[in-house]
Amino acid sequence: MSGIIANSSVEIDLGILRISVAADLDLKQAVQNPEFREDLFFRLAVLLIESVPLRDLRQDIPLIAQRFMGRQSVAHRRELTLSNAILQTLQRYAWPGNVREF
């Protein structure tokens, strides 16, 4: 899996600082290579969430697209829909930028 996201909270004088990190590479592997600092990885890796690329979840793309269209419908105060042909095109797309491309 790629796209490891690490969340960490650090106490500072003014309160709590939350840091969220997203990477397009496997940070565990990058630490072993060594392409990423091990000490920084362990400071950030309080909670790791590994996400599956959108291209591996093609069956969910129509649901995601319809969710985005629902939000846009509300924002534009009119019903917006996607045709079946558009949904099929979205399912065939490679999604190299993952869901950020939606």
Secondary structure, 3 states (H helix, E strand, C coil): CEEEEEEEEEEECCEEEEEEEECCCCHHHHHHCCCCCHHHHHHHCCEEEEECCHHHCHHHHHHHHHHHHHHHHHHHCCCCCCCHHHHHHHHHCCCCCHHHHC
